[in-house]
Amino acid sequence: MDIAHVKISSHNKKIDYEKYKNMLPLDRTIQLHICSCEFNSDHLAYDAHNYPTEEEFLEVKHLLDKLDIQYLTIEYYKDTDCLIQSLKRAQELL
């Protein structure tokens, strides 16, 4: 499950994030993709593969507690040092 994609879809469809997320087959989720999205000038969300914020990491923690997650993938490629920091933060959650 790509957390940013869920946030993007829920925002652009004007559906509450939690409600939209809970409509997904979460019981089948074994992998989380982690990054943050952006909003364009029309206020539509899109997948920018930005550095994951603390909000994304809190969501990861919540999902790790709830689901049988086996894999975490950080989808951030703009800065190696930031990527390493986000990998360390993800490891702390495990």
PyMOL Python script that loads the backbone (N, CA, C, O; Angstrom):
from pymol import cmd

cmd.read_pdbstr("""\
ATOM      1  N   MET A   1       0.837  -1.167   0.000  1.00  0.00           N
ATOM      2  CA  MET A   1       0.000   0.000   0.000  1.00  0.00           C
ATOM      3  C   MET A   1       0.885   1.235   0.000  1.00  0.00           C
ATOM      4  O   MET A   1       1.788   1.368   0.827  1.00  0.00           O
ATOM      5  N   ASP A   2       0.625   2.109  -0.908  1.00  0.00           N
ATOM      6  CA  ASP A   2       1.356   3.369  -0.986  1.00  0.00           C
ATOM      7  C   ASP A   2       0.568   4.421  -0.206  1.00  0.00           C
ATOM      8  O   ASP A   2      -0.507   4.846  -0.628  1.00  0.00           O
ATOM      9  N   ILE A   3       1.110   4.827   0.923  1.00  0.00           N
ATOM     10  CA  ILE A   3       0.410   5.765   1.800  1.00  0.00           C
ATOM     11  C   ILE A   3       0.101   7.067   1.066  1.00  0.00           C
ATOM     12  O   ILE A   3      -0.997   7.607   1.204  1.00  0.00           O
ATOM     13  N   ALA A   4       1.051   7.574   0.291  1.00  0.00           N
ATOM     14  CA  ALA A   4       0.808   8.819  -0.450  1.00  0.00           C
ATOM     15  C   ALA A   4      -0.325   8.638  -1.454  1.00  0.00           C
ATOM     16  O   ALA A   4      -1.138   9.545  -1.628  1.00  0.00           O
ATOM     17  N   HIS A   5      -0.394   7.493  -2.112  1.00  0.00           N
ATOM     18  CA  HIS A   5      -1.471   7.261  -3.082  1.00  0.00           C
ATOM     19  C   HIS A   5      -2.834   7.267  -2.403  1.00  0.00           C
ATOM     20  O   HIS A   5      -3.804   7.785  -2.956  1.00  0.00           O
ATOM     21  N   VAL A   6      -2.908   6.698  -1.217  1.00  0.00           N
ATOM     22  CA  VAL A   6      -4.177   6.695  -0.478  1.00  0.00           C
ATOM     23  C   VAL A   6      -4.553   8.126  -0.103  1.00  0.00           C
ATOM     24  O   VAL A   6      -5.712   8.524  -0.229  1.00  0.00           O
ATOM     25  N   LYS A   7      -3.573   8.892   0.356  1.00  0.00           N
ATOM     26  CA  LYS A   7      -3.846  10.291   0.713  1.00  0.00           C
ATOM     27  C   LYS A   7      -4.253  11.101  -0.517  1.00  0.00           C
ATOM     28  O   LYS A   7      -5.178  11.911  -0.453  1.00  0.00           O
ATOM     29  N   ILE A   8      -3.569  10.882  -1.621  1.00  0.00           N
ATOM     30  CA  ILE A   8      -3.878  11.597  -2.864  1.00  0.00           C
ATOM     31  C   ILE A   8      -5.287  11.267  -3.335  1.00  0.00           C
ATOM     32  O   ILE A   8      -6.074  12.165  -3.637  1.00  0.00           O
ATOM     33  N   SER A   9      -5.601   9.989  -3.395  1.00  0.00           N
ATOM     34  CA  SER A   9      -6.928   9.583  -3.872  1.00  0.00           C
ATOM     35  C   SER A   9      -8.026  10.099  -2.965  1.00  0.00           C
ATOM     36  O   SER A   9      -9.044  10.599  -3.445  1.00  0.00           O
ATOM     37  N   SER A  10      -7.834   9.982  -1.655  1.00  0.00           N
ATOM     38  CA  SER A  10      -8.874  10.446  -0.736  1.00  0.00           C
ATOM     39  C   SER A  10      -9.055  11.958  -0.850  1.00  0.00           C
ATOM     40  O   SER A  10     -10.184  12.450  -0.858  1.00  0.00           O
ATOM     41  N   HIS A  11      -7.955  12.689  -0.937  1.00  0.00           N
ATOM     42  CA  HIS A  11      -8.040  14.156  -1.059  1.00  0.00           C
ATOM     43  C   HIS A  11      -8.733  14.555  -2.358  1.00  0.00           C
ATOM     44  O   HIS A  11      -9.657  15.368  -2.351  1.00  0.00           O
ATOM     45  N   ASN A  12      -8.284  13.979  -3.470  1.00  0.00           N
ATOM     46  CA  ASN A  12      -8.824  14.369  -4.773  1.00  0.00           C
ATOM     47  C   ASN A  12     -10.266  13.916  -4.970  1.00  0.00           C
ATOM     48  O   ASN A  12     -11.008  14.536  -5.731  1.00  0.00           O
ATOM     49  N   LYS A  13     -10.671  12.845  -4.296  1.00  0.00           N
ATOM     50  CA  LYS A  13     -12.056  12.372  -4.369  1.00  0.00           C
ATOM     51  C   LYS A  13     -12.929  13.002  -3.286  1.00  0.00           C
ATOM     52  O   LYS A  13     -14.137  12.771  -3.225  1.00  0.00           O
ATOM     53  N   LYS A  14     -12.280  13.814  -2.421  1.00  0.00           N
ATOM     54  CA  LYS A  14     -12.980  14.478  -1.313  1.00  0.00           C
ATOM     55  C   LYS A  14     -13.642  13.465  -0.373  1.00  0.00           C
ATOM     56  O   LYS A  14     -14.794  13.621   0.031  1.00  0.00           O
ATOM     57  N   ILE A  15     -12.877  12.428  -0.042  1.00  0.00           N
ATOM     58  CA  ILE A  15     -13.307  11.398   0.895  1.00  0.00           C
ATOM     59  C   ILE A  15     -12.355  11.436   2.080  1.00  0.00           C
ATOM     60  O   ILE A  15     -11.142  11.543   1.895  1.00  0.00           O
ATOM     61  N   ASP A  16     -12.879  11.353   3.277  1.00  0.00           N
ATOM     62  CA  ASP A  16     -12.049  11.324   4.475  1.00  0.00           C
ATOM     63  C   ASP A  16     -10.986  10.230   4.333  1.00  0.00           C
ATOM     64  O   ASP A  16     -11.281   9.106   3.926  1.00  0.00           O
ATOM     65  N   TYR A  17      -9.745  10.584   4.679  1.00  0.00           N
ATOM     66  CA  TYR A  17      -8.626   9.646   4.534  1.00  0.00           C
ATOM     67  C   TYR A  17      -8.885   8.318   5.242  1.00  0.00           C
ATOM     68  O   TYR A  17      -8.717   7.254   4.645  1.00  0.00           O
ATOM     69  N   GLU A  18      -9.290   8.373   6.504  1.00  0.00           N
ATOM     70  CA  GLU A  18      -9.518   7.137   7.265  1.00  0.00           C
ATOM     71  C   GLU A  18     -10.622   6.295   6.630  1.00  0.00           C
ATOM     72  O   GLU A  18     -10.508   5.072   6.540  1.00  0.00           O
ATOM     73  N   LYS A  19     -11.672   6.949   6.199  1.00  0.00           N
ATOM     74  CA  LYS A  19     -12.777   6.230   5.556  1.00  0.00           C
ATOM     75  C   LYS A  19     -12.292   5.568   4.265  1.00  0.00           C
ATOM     76  O   LYS A  19     -12.578   4.397   4.014  1.00  0.00           O
ATOM     77  N   TYR A  20     -11.559   6.327   3.451  1.00  0.00           N
ATOM     78  CA  TYR A  20     -11.050   5.785   2.186  1.00  0.00           C
ATOM     79  C   TYR A  20     -10.091   4.624   2.454  1.00  0.00           C
ATOM     80  O   TYR A  20     -10.184   3.572   1.822  1.00  0.00           O
ATOM     81  N   LYS A  21      -9.183   4.824   3.384  1.00  0.00           N
ATOM     82  CA  LYS A  21      -8.206   3.782   3.714  1.00  0.00           C
ATOM     83  C   LYS A  21      -8.905   2.506   4.162  1.00  0.00           C
ATOM     84  O   LYS A  21      -8.516   1.406   3.768  1.00  0.00           O
ATOM     85  N   ASN A  22      -9.924   2.655   4.977  1.00  0.00           N
ATOM     86  CA  ASN A  22     -10.624   1.479   5.498  1.00  0.00           C
ATOM     87  C   ASN A  22     -11.480   0.774   4.452  1.00  0.00           C
ATOM     88  O   ASN A  22     -11.974  -0.327   4.695  1.00  0.00           O
ATOM     89  N   MET A  23     -11.657   1.400   3.292  1.00  0.00           N
ATOM     90  CA  MET A  23     -12.355   0.741   2.189  1.00  0.00           C
ATOM     91  C   MET A  23     -11.423  -0.205   1.427  1.00  0.00           C
ATOM     92  O   MET A  23     -11.880  -1.021   0.626  1.00  0.00           O
ATOM     93  N   LEU A  24     -10.137  -0.092   1.676  1.00  0.00           N
ATOM     94  CA  LEU A  24      -9.140  -0.914   0.989  1.00  0.00           C
ATOM     95  C   LEU A  24      -9.007  -2.278   1.673  1.00  0.00           C
ATOM     96  O   LEU A  24      -9.349  -2.421   2.847  1.00  0.00           O
ATOM     97  N   PRO A  25      -8.511  -3.276   0.942  1.00  0.00           N
ATOM     98  CA  PRO A  25      -8.307  -4.608   1.551  1.00  0.00           C
ATOM     99  C   PRO A  25      -7.052  -4.627   2.423  1.00  0.00           C
ATOM    100  O   PRO A  25      -6.066  -5.284   2.089  1.00  0.00           O
ATOM    101  N   LEU A  26      -7.098  -3.908   3.536  1.00  0.00           N
ATOM    102  CA  LEU A  26      -5.927  -3.755   4.402  1.00  0.00           C
ATOM    103  C   LEU A  26      -5.409  -5.091   4.924  1.00  0.00           C
ATOM    104  O   LEU A  26      -4.212  -5.240   5.168  1.00  0.00           O
ATOM    105  N   ASP A  27      -6.294  -6.052   5.093  1.00  0.00           N
ATOM    106  CA  ASP A  27      -5.878  -7.354   5.611  1.00  0.00           C
ATOM    107  C   ASP A  27      -4.932  -8.075   4.660  1.00  0.00           C
ATOM    108  O   ASP A  27      -4.281  -9.042   5.054  1.00  0.00           O
ATOM    109  N   ARG A  28      -4.848  -7.621   3.421  1.00  0.00           N
ATOM    110  CA  ARG A  28      -3.944  -8.221   2.430  1.00  0.00           C
ATOM    111  C   ARG A  28      -2.648  -7.433   2.270  1.00  0.00           C
ATOM    112  O   ARG A  28      -1.794  -7.796   1.461  1.00  0.00           O
ATOM    113  N   THR A  29      -2.501  -6.369   3.030  1.00  0.00           N
ATOM    114  CA  THR A  29      -1.338  -5.490   2.889  1.00  0.00           C
ATOM    115  C   THR A  29      -0.132  -6.074   3.605  1.00  0.00           C
ATOM    116  O   THR A  29      -0.190  -6.382   4.795  1.00  0.00           O
ATOM    117  N   ILE A  30       0.972  -6.223   2.860  1.00  0.00           N
ATOM    118  CA  ILE A  30       2.218  -6.713   3.460  1.00  0.00           C
ATOM    119  C   ILE A  30       3.375  -5.722   3.275  1.00  0.00           C
ATOM    120  O   ILE A  30       4.442  -5.884   3.866  1.00  0.00           O
ATOM    121  N   GLN A  31       3.148  -4.694   2.446  1.00  0.00           N
ATOM    122  CA  GLN A  31       4.212  -3.729   2.177  1.00  0.00           C
ATOM    123  C   GLN A  31       3.633  -2.325   2.211  1.00  0.00           C
ATOM    124  O   GLN A  31       2.516  -2.085   1.753  1.00  0.00           O
ATOM    125  N   LEU A  32       4.423  -1.392   2.768  1.00  0.00           N
ATOM    126  CA  LEU A  32       4.051   0.015   2.773  1.00  0.00           C
ATOM    127  C   LEU A  32       5.078   0.814   2.000  1.00  0.00           C
ATOM    128  O   LEU A  32       6.282   0.642   2.188  1.00  0.00           O
ATOM    129  N   HIS A  33       4.596   1.694   1.123  1.00  0.00           N
ATOM    130  CA  HIS A  33       5.448   2.660   0.437  1.00  0.00           C
ATOM    131  C   HIS A  33       5.264   3.985   1.159  1.00  0.00           C
ATOM    132  O   HIS A  33       4.140   4.401   1.440  1.00  0.00           O
ATOM    133  N   ILE A  34       6.377   4.642   1.456  1.00  0.00           N
ATOM    134  CA  ILE A  34       6.351   5.809   2.329  1.00  0.00           C
ATOM    135  C   ILE A  34       6.989   7.014   1.642  1.00  0.00           C
ATOM    136  O   ILE A  34       8.160   6.977   1.264  1.00  0.00           O
ATOM    137  N   CYS A  35       6.219   8.066   1.487  1.00  0.00           N
ATOM    138  CA  CYS A  35       6.703   9.372   1.044  1.00  0.00           C
ATOM    139  C   CYS A  35       5.563  10.346   1.277  1.00  0.00           C
ATOM    140  O   CYS A  35       4.500   9.948   1.753  1.00  0.00           O
ATOM    141  N   SER A  36       5.761  11.599   0.954  1.00  0.00           N
ATOM    142  CA  SER A  36       4.666  12.557   1.096  1.00  0.00           C
ATOM    143  C   SER A  36       4.334  13.155  -0.267  1.00  0.00           C
ATOM    144  O   SER A  36       5.156  13.166  -1.183  1.00  0.00           O
ATOM    145  N   CYS A  37       3.125  13.642  -0.369  1.00  0.00           N
ATOM    146  CA  CYS A  37       2.642  14.185  -1.636  1.00  0.00           C
ATOM    147  C   CYS A  37       2.715  15.711  -1.623  1.00  0.00           C
ATOM    148  O   CYS A  37       3.093  16.322  -0.624  1.00  0.00           O
ATOM    149  N   GLU A  38       2.346  16.305  -2.747  1.00  0.00           N
ATOM    150  CA  GLU A  38       2.259  17.758  -2.879  1.00  0.00           C
ATOM    151  C   GLU A  38       0.911  18.109  -3.470  1.00  0.00           C
ATOM    152  O   GLU A  38       0.147  17.238  -3.887  1.00  0.00           O
ATOM    153  N   PHE A  39       0.632  19.404  -3.499  1.00  0.00           N
ATOM    154  CA  PHE A  39      -0.616  19.910  -4.063  1.00  0.00           C
ATOM    155  C   PHE A  39      -0.285  20.928  -5.146  1.00  0.00           C
ATOM    156  O   PHE A  39       0.585  21.779  -4.968  1.00  0.00           O
ATOM    157  N   ASN A  40      -0.990  20.831  -6.272  1.00  0.00           N
ATOM    158  CA  ASN A  40      -0.748  21.778  -7.358  1.00  0.00           C
ATOM    159  C   ASN A  40      -1.568  23.049  -7.158  1.00  0.00           C
ATOM    160  O   ASN A  40      -2.248  23.206  -6.144  1.00  0.00           O
ATOM    161  N   SER A  41      -1.499  23.937  -8.116  1.00  0.00           N
ATOM    162  CA  SER A  41      -2.189  25.225  -7.986  1.00  0.00           C
ATOM    163  C   SER A  41      -3.709  25.079  -7.961  1.00  0.00           C
ATOM    164  O   SER A  41      -4.408  25.989  -7.516  1.00  0.00           O
ATOM    165  N   ASP A  42      -4.222  23.957  -8.429  1.00  0.00           N
ATOM    166  CA  ASP A  42      -5.665  23.689  -8.379  1.00  0.00           C
ATOM    167  C   ASP A  42      -6.052  22.940  -7.108  1.00  0.00           C
ATOM    168  O   ASP A  42      -7.191  22.493  -6.970  1.00  0.00           O
ATOM    169  N   HIS A  43      -5.109  22.804  -6.184  1.00  0.00           N
ATOM    170  CA  HIS A  43      -5.314  22.119  -4.899  1.00  0.00           C
ATOM    171  C   HIS A  43      -5.557  20.621  -5.067  1.00  0.00           C
ATOM    172  O   HIS A  43      -6.163  19.986  -4.203  1.00  0.00           O
ATOM    173  N   LEU A  44      -5.086  20.060  -6.174  1.00  0.00           N
ATOM    174  CA  LEU A  44      -5.136  18.613  -6.362  1.00  0.00           C
ATOM    175  C   LEU A  44      -3.827  18.019  -5.857  1.00  0.00           C
ATOM    176  O   LEU A  44      -2.749  18.564  -6.095  1.00  0.00           O
ATOM    177  N   ALA A  45      -3.938  16.908  -5.167  1.00  0.00           N
ATOM    178  CA  ALA A  45      -2.750  16.236  -4.646  1.00  0.00           C
ATOM    179  C   ALA A  45      -2.122  15.399  -5.749  1.00  0.00           C
ATOM    180  O   ALA A  45      -2.814  14.882  -6.626  1.00  0.00           O
ATOM    181  N   TYR A  46      -0.794  15.272  -5.693  1.00  0.00           N
ATOM    182  CA  TYR A  46      -0.083  14.403  -6.639  1.00  0.00           C
ATOM    183  C   TYR A  46       1.124  13.793  -5.948  1.00  0.00           C
ATOM    184  O   TYR A  46       1.605  14.302  -4.936  1.00  0.00           O
ATOM    185  N   ASP A  47       1.599  12.705  -6.508  1.00  0.00           N
ATOM    186  CA  ASP A  47       2.707  11.958  -5.909  1.00  0.00           C
ATOM    187  C   ASP A  47       4.028  12.607  -6.300  1.00  0.00           C
ATOM    188  O   ASP A  47       4.517  12.432  -7.416  1.00  0.00           O
ATOM    189  N   ALA A  48       4.592  13.351  -5.372  1.00  0.00           N
ATOM    190  CA  ALA A  48       5.848  14.060  -5.619  1.00  0.00           C
ATOM    191  C   ALA A  48       7.053  13.298  -5.087  1.00  0.00           C
ATOM    192  O   ALA A  48       8.193  13.719  -5.283  1.00  0.00           O
ATOM    193  N   HIS A  49       6.805  12.185  -4.417  1.00  0.00           N
ATOM    194  CA  HIS A  49       7.875  11.404  -3.792  1.00  0.00           C
ATOM    195  C   HIS A  49       8.741  12.292  -2.898  1.00  0.00           C
ATOM    196  O   HIS A  49       9.969  12.206  -2.906  1.00  0.00           O
ATOM    197  N   ASN A  50       8.069  13.140  -2.133  1.00  0.00           N
ATOM    198  CA  ASN A  50       8.766  14.012  -1.194  1.00  0.00           C
ATOM    199  C   ASN A  50       9.186  13.234   0.050  1.00  0.00           C
ATOM    200  O   ASN A  50       8.701  12.140   0.337  1.00  0.00           O
ATOM    201  N   TYR A  51      10.111  13.859   0.770  1.00  0.00           N
ATOM    202  CA  TYR A  51      10.583  13.285   2.027  1.00  0.00           C
ATOM    203  C   TYR A  51       9.390  13.022   2.941  1.00  0.00           C
ATOM    204  O   TYR A  51       8.546  13.900   3.120  1.00  0.00           O
ATOM    205  N   PRO A  52       9.306  11.820   3.525  1.00  0.00           N
ATOM    206  CA  PRO A  52       8.183  11.530   4.420  1.00  0.00           C
ATOM    207  C   PRO A  52       8.235  12.407   5.666  1.00  0.00           C
ATOM    208  O   PRO A  52       9.286  12.580   6.283  1.00  0.00           O
ATOM    209  N   THR A  53       7.092  12.946   6.015  1.00  0.00           N
ATOM    210  CA  THR A  53       6.987  13.789   7.206  1.00  0.00           C
ATOM    211  C   THR A  53       6.705  12.904   8.422  1.00  0.00           C
ATOM    212  O   THR A  53       6.499  11.697   8.298  1.00  0.00           O
ATOM    213  N   GLU A  54       6.703  13.522   9.574  1.00  0.00           N
ATOM    214  CA  GLU A  54       6.379  12.779  10.793  1.00  0.00           C
ATOM    215  C   GLU A  54       4.958  12.223  10.712  1.00  0.00           C
ATOM    216  O   GLU A  54       4.672  11.171  11.284  1.00  0.00           O
ATOM    217  N   GLU A  55       4.079  12.911  10.014  1.00  0.00           N
ATOM    218  CA  GLU A  55       2.710  12.412   9.817  1.00  0.00           C
ATOM    219  C   GLU A  55       2.716  11.053   9.113  1.00  0.00           C
ATOM    220  O   GLU A  55       1.985  10.144   9.506  1.00  0.00           O
ATOM    221  N   GLU A  56       3.530  10.918   8.087  1.00  0.00           N
ATOM    222  CA  GLU A  56       3.626   9.626   7.388  1.00  0.00           C
ATOM    223  C   GLU A  56       4.210   8.554   8.298  1.00  0.00           C
ATOM    224  O   GLU A  56       3.752   7.411   8.293  1.00  0.00           O
ATOM    225  N   PHE A  57       5.223   8.923   9.080  1.00  0.00           N
ATOM    226  CA  PHE A  57       5.818   7.927   9.976  1.00  0.00           C
ATOM    227  C   PHE A  57       4.853   7.508  11.084  1.00  0.00           C
ATOM    228  O   PHE A  57       4.863   6.351  11.505  1.00  0.00           O
ATOM    229  N   LEU A  58       4.028   8.428  11.554  1.00  0.00           N
ATOM    230  CA  LEU A  58       3.009   8.056  12.549  1.00  0.00           C
ATOM    231  C   LEU A  58       1.986   7.112  11.931  1.00  0.00           C
ATOM    232  O   LEU A  58       1.513   6.187  12.591  1.00  0.00           O
ATOM    233  N   GLU A  59       1.642   7.344  10.665  1.00  0.00           N
ATOM    234  CA  GLU A  59       0.724   6.439   9.968  1.00  0.00           C
ATOM    235  C   GLU A  59       1.363   5.061   9.798  1.00  0.00           C
ATOM    236  O   GLU A  59       0.690   4.042   9.955  1.00  0.00           O
ATOM    237  N   VAL A  60       2.648   5.026   9.480  1.00  0.00           N
ATOM    238  CA  VAL A  60       3.360   3.746   9.365  1.00  0.00           C
ATOM    239  C   VAL A  60       3.295   3.005  10.697  1.00  0.00           C
ATOM    240  O   VAL A  60       2.998   1.811  10.734  1.00  0.00           O
ATOM    241  N   LYS A  61       3.571   3.709  11.780  1.00  0.00           N
ATOM    242  CA  LYS A  61       3.527   3.078  13.105  1.00  0.00           C
ATOM    243  C   LYS A  61       2.143   2.510  13.384  1.00  0.00           C
ATOM    244  O   LYS A  61       2.015   1.383  13.863  1.00  0.00           O
ATOM    245  N   HIS A  62       1.117   3.283  13.087  1.00  0.00           N
ATOM    246  CA  HIS A  62      -0.258   2.821  13.282  1.00  0.00           C
ATOM    247  C   HIS A  62      -0.531   1.556  12.462  1.00  0.00           C
ATOM    248  O   HIS A  62      -1.122   0.602  12.967  1.00  0.00           O
ATOM    249  N   LEU A  63      -0.105   1.553  11.209  1.00  0.00           N
ATOM    250  CA  LEU A  63      -0.343   0.399  10.339  1.00  0.00           C
ATOM    251  C   LEU A  63       0.491  -0.813  10.748  1.00  0.00           C
ATOM    252  O   LEU A  63       0.039  -1.951  10.629  1.00  0.00           O
ATOM    253  N   LEU A  64       1.707  -0.568  11.231  1.00  0.00           N
ATOM    254  CA  LEU A  64       2.540  -1.677  11.719  1.00  0.00           C
ATOM    255  C   LEU A  64       1.897  -2.349  12.921  1.00  0.00           C
ATOM    256  O   LEU A  64       1.984  -3.567  13.078  1.00  0.00           O
ATOM    257  N   ASP A  65       1.251  -1.556  13.770  1.00  0.00           N
ATOM    258  CA  ASP A  65       0.582  -2.107  14.951  1.00  0.00           C
ATOM    259  C   ASP A  65      -0.671  -2.889  14.581  1.00  0.00           C
ATOM    260  O   ASP A  65      -1.078  -3.802  15.299  1.00  0.00           O
ATOM    261  N   LYS A  66      -1.275  -2.526  13.460  1.00  0.00           N
ATOM    262  CA  LYS A  66      -2.570  -3.080  13.080  1.00  0.00           C
ATOM    263  C   LYS A  66      -2.477  -4.227  12.067  1.00  0.00           C
ATOM    264  O   LYS A  66      -3.295  -5.146  12.095  1.00  0.00           O
ATOM    265  N   LEU A  67      -1.492  -4.176  11.182  1.00  0.00           N
ATOM    266  CA  LEU A  67      -1.408  -5.107  10.054  1.00  0.00           C
ATOM    267  C   LEU A  67      -0.139  -5.957  10.116  1.00  0.00           C
ATOM    268  O   LEU A  67       0.779  -5.678  10.887  1.00  0.00           O
ATOM    269  N   ASP A  68      -0.112  -6.979   9.303  1.00  0.00           N
ATOM    270  CA  ASP A  68       1.063  -7.857   9.219  1.00  0.00           C
ATOM    271  C   ASP A  68       1.992  -7.353   8.115  1.00  0.00           C
ATOM    272  O   ASP A  68       2.136  -7.988   7.070  1.00  0.00           O
ATOM    273  N   ILE A  69       2.611  -6.214   8.360  1.00  0.00           N
ATOM    274  CA  ILE A  69       3.496  -5.594   7.367  1.00  0.00           C
ATOM    275  C   ILE A  69       4.852  -6.286   7.402  1.00  0.00           C
ATOM    276  O   ILE A  69       5.453  -6.459   8.462  1.00  0.00           O
ATOM    277  N   GLN A  70       5.319  -6.677   6.223  1.00  0.00           N
ATOM    278  CA  GLN A  70       6.608  -7.354   6.116  1.00  0.00           C
ATOM    279  C   GLN A  70       7.689  -6.486   5.487  1.00  0.00           C
ATOM    280  O   GLN A  70       8.879  -6.732   5.685  1.00  0.00           O
ATOM    281  N   TYR A  71       7.277  -5.461   4.725  1.00  0.00           N
ATOM    282  CA  TYR A  71       8.247  -4.649   3.988  1.00  0.00           C
ATOM    283  C   TYR A  71       7.882  -3.177   4.079  1.00  0.00           C
ATOM    284  O   TYR A  71       6.710  -2.807   4.007  1.00  0.00           O
ATOM    285  N   LEU A  72       8.911  -2.338   4.238  1.00  0.00           N
ATOM    286  CA  LEU A  72       8.755  -0.894   4.170  1.00  0.00           C
ATOM    287  C   LEU A  72       9.651  -0.376   3.055  1.00  0.00           C
ATOM    288  O   LEU A  72      10.819  -0.752   2.963  1.00  0.00           O
ATOM    289  N   THR A  73       9.104   0.482   2.214  1.00  0.00           N
ATOM    290  CA  THR A  73       9.876   1.073   1.123  1.00  0.00           C
ATOM    291  C   THR A  73       9.748   2.584   1.203  1.00  0.00           C
ATOM    292  O   THR A  73       8.646   3.126   1.123  1.00  0.00           O
ATOM    293  N   ILE A  74      10.879   3.262   1.360  1.00  0.00           N
ATOM    294  CA  ILE A  74      10.892   4.719   1.337  1.00  0.00           C
ATOM    295  C   ILE A  74      10.985   5.132  -0.127  1.00  0.00           C
ATOM    296  O   ILE A  74      11.915   4.737  -0.831  1.00  0.00           O
ATOM    297  N   GLU A  75      10.027   5.920  -0.579  1.00  0.00           N
ATOM    298  CA  GLU A  75      10.025   6.380  -1.970  1.00  0.00           C
ATOM    299  C   GLU A  75      10.455   7.845  -2.035  1.00  0.00           C
ATOM    300  O   GLU A  75       9.680   8.734  -2.387  1.00  0.00           O
ATOM    301  N   TYR A  76      11.693   8.051  -1.690  1.00  0.00           N
ATOM    302  CA  TYR A  76      12.269   9.390  -1.712  1.00  0.00           C
ATOM    303  C   TYR A  76      13.665   9.265  -2.299  1.00  0.00           C
ATOM    304  O   TYR A  76      14.479   8.487  -1.801  1.00  0.00           O
ATOM    305  N   TYR A  77      13.949  10.021  -3.350  1.00  0.00           N
ATOM    306  CA  TYR A  77      15.203   9.834  -4.076  1.00  0.00           C
ATOM    307  C   TYR A  77      15.961  11.132  -4.329  1.00  0.00           C
ATOM    308  O   TYR A  77      16.922  11.133  -5.099  1.00  0.00           O
ATOM    309  N   LYS A  78      15.560  12.229  -3.707  1.00  0.00           N
ATOM    310  CA  LYS A  78      16.119  13.535  -4.049  1.00  0.00           C
ATOM    311  C   LYS A  78      17.411  13.871  -3.314  1.00  0.00           C
ATOM    312  O   LYS A  78      18.206  14.674  -3.803  1.00  0.00           O
ATOM    313  N   ASP A  79      17.631  13.270  -2.150  1.00  0.00           N
ATOM    314  CA  ASP A  79      18.806  13.601  -1.353  1.00  0.00           C
ATOM    315  C   ASP A  79      19.214  12.365  -0.555  1.00  0.00           C
ATOM    316  O   ASP A  79      18.428  11.837   0.232  1.00  0.00           O
ATOM    317  N   THR A  80      20.428  11.918  -0.762  1.00  0.00           N
ATOM    318  CA  THR A  80      20.899  10.684  -0.131  1.00  0.00           C
ATOM    319  C   THR A  80      20.901  10.783   1.389  1.00  0.00           C
ATOM    320  O   THR A  80      20.486   9.844   2.069  1.00  0.00           O
ATOM    321  N   ASP A  81      21.361  11.900   1.927  1.00  0.00           N
ATOM    322  CA  ASP A  81      21.404  12.047   3.382  1.00  0.00           C
ATOM    323  C   ASP A  81      20.004  11.987   3.991  1.00  0.00           C
ATOM    324  O   ASP A  81      19.803  11.360   5.032  1.00  0.00           O
ATOM    325  N   CYS A  82      19.050  12.633   3.349  1.00  0.00           N
ATOM    326  CA  CYS A  82      17.667  12.593   3.844  1.00  0.00           C
ATOM    327  C   CYS A  82      17.097  11.186   3.715  1.00  0.00           C
ATOM    328  O   CYS A  82      16.364  10.730   4.592  1.00  0.00           O
ATOM    329  N   LEU A  83      17.427  10.502   2.631  1.00  0.00           N
ATOM    330  CA  LEU A  83      16.964   9.123   2.457  1.00  0.00           C
ATOM    331  C   LEU A  83      17.499   8.249   3.589  1.00  0.00           C
ATOM    332  O   LEU A  83      16.759   7.445   4.157  1.00  0.00           O
ATOM    333  N   ILE A  84      18.759   8.402   3.913  1.00  0.00           N
ATOM    334  CA  ILE A  84      19.350   7.617   5.005  1.00  0.00           C
ATOM    335  C   ILE A  84      18.649   7.930   6.317  1.00  0.00           C
ATOM    336  O   ILE A  84      18.373   7.020   7.099  1.00  0.00           O
ATOM    337  N   GLN A  85      18.355   9.200   6.572  1.00  0.00           N
ATOM    338  CA  GLN A  85      17.641   9.582   7.800  1.00  0.00           C
ATOM    339  C   GLN A  85      16.246   8.965   7.840  1.00  0.00           C
ATOM    340  O   GLN A  85      15.798   8.508   8.892  1.00  0.00           O
ATOM    341  N   SER A  86      15.563   8.950   6.705  1.00  0.00           N
ATOM    342  CA  SER A  86      14.216   8.371   6.690  1.00  0.00           C
ATOM    343  C   SER A  86      14.273   6.855   6.859  1.00  0.00           C
ATOM    344  O   SER A  86      13.374   6.267   7.460  1.00  0.00           O
ATOM    345  N   LEU A  87      15.304   6.226   6.343  1.00  0.00           N
ATOM    346  CA  LEU A  87      15.472   4.782   6.549  1.00  0.00           C
ATOM    347  C   LEU A  87      15.720   4.479   8.025  1.00  0.00           C
ATOM    348  O   LEU A  87      15.196   3.503   8.563  1.00  0.00           O
ATOM    349  N   LYS A  88      16.522   5.322   8.674  1.00  0.00           N
ATOM    350  CA  LYS A  88      16.766   5.149  10.111  1.00  0.00           C
ATOM    351  C   LYS A  88      15.483   5.339  10.902  1.00  0.00           C
ATOM    352  O   LYS A  88      15.216   4.603  11.852  1.00  0.00           O
ATOM    353  N   ARG A  89      14.690   6.330  10.509  1.00  0.00           N
ATOM    354  CA  ARG A  89      13.418   6.582  11.207  1.00  0.00           C
ATOM    355  C   ARG A  89      12.470   5.398  11.020  1.00  0.00           C
ATOM    356  O   ARG A  89      11.795   4.992  11.967  1.00  0.00           O
ATOM    357  N   ALA A  90      12.414   4.850   9.830  1.00  0.00           N
ATOM    358  CA  ALA A  90      11.575   3.691   9.571  1.00  0.00           C
ATOM    359  C   ALA A  90      12.046   2.497  10.403  1.00  0.00           C
ATOM    360  O   ALA A  90      11.231   1.750  10.944  1.00  0.00           O
ATOM    361  N   GLN A  91      13.342   2.328  10.498  1.00  0.00           N
ATOM    362  CA  GLN A  91      13.907   1.219  11.285  1.00  0.00           C
ATOM    363  C   GLN A  91      13.527   1.353  12.762  1.00  0.00           C
ATOM    364  O   GLN A  91      13.269   0.352  13.430  1.00  0.00           O
ATOM    365  N   GLU A  92      13.493   2.583  13.268  1.00  0.00           N
ATOM    366  CA  GLU A  92      13.083   2.803  14.656  1.00  0.00           C
ATOM    367  C   GLU A  92      11.667   2.302  14.911  1.00  0.00           C
ATOM    368  O   GLU A  92      11.357   1.847  16.012  1.00  0.00           O
ATOM    369  N   LEU A  93      10.823   2.380  13.916  1.00  0.00           N
ATOM    370  CA  LEU A  93       9.427   1.956  14.060  1.00  0.00           C
ATOM    371  C   LEU A  93       9.300   0.444  14.146  1.00  0.00           C
ATOM    372  O   LEU A  93       8.323  -0.083  14.678  1.00  0.00           O
ATOM    373  N   LEU A  94      10.294  -0.238  13.620  1.00  0.00           N
ATOM    374  CA  LEU A  94      10.271  -1.697  13.652  1.00  0.00           C
ATOM    375  C   LEU A  94      10.749  -2.193  15.006  1.00  0.00           C
ATOM    376  O   LEU A  94      10.804  -3.400  15.237  1.00  0.00           O
TER     377      LEU A  94
END
""", "prot")
cmd.dss("prot")
cmd.show_as("cartoon", "prot")
cmd.util.cbc("prot")
cmd.orient("prot")
